């Protein structure tokens, strides 16, 4: 593999992190650049959604099940 293929594989493997970064930057831009309070709140909700999705994706485990206690 050459350098470009390795870079592309690395970017594709971490696609969800790139999506979170884009969402965070969109929300941060809306919070900072807009003067309308409603648009600032929309930007804040986009930023919050990106953070929650990031936490959920970090906590994903392979072959995990729902943590519900079963009766024996």
C-alpha positions, -999 to +999 in steps of 0.1 A: +000+000+000+012+034-007+007+065+015-026+076-001-043+043+003-032+041+040-045+076+045-078+068+028-082+036+049-075+056+081-101+082+072-128+056+062-121+036+094-128+067+115-157+081+095-180+086+124-154+108+142-152+130+111-190+133+111-189+144+147-162+170+140-182+185+112-214+186+133-195+202+162-180+228+139-214+236+124-230+240+158-201+261+171-202+284+141-239+289+145-235+297+182-207+322+176-215+338+142-253+342+143-270+371+160-305+356+161-311+339+194-332+311+178-304+303+154-279+302+183-302+277+201-304+256+170-265+257+167-263+247+204-286+217+199-265+206+169-234+208+190-251+189+218-262+162+194-227+158+181-213+154+217-240+128+226-234+108+194-196+109+202-202+095+237-225+068+224-200+057+197-171+056+222-191+033+245-200+007+218-186-027+225-184-057+201-208-086+209-224-067+238-260-072+249-285-049+267-277-047+304-309-063+317-309-088+345-325-120+336-346-142+360-329-175+367 
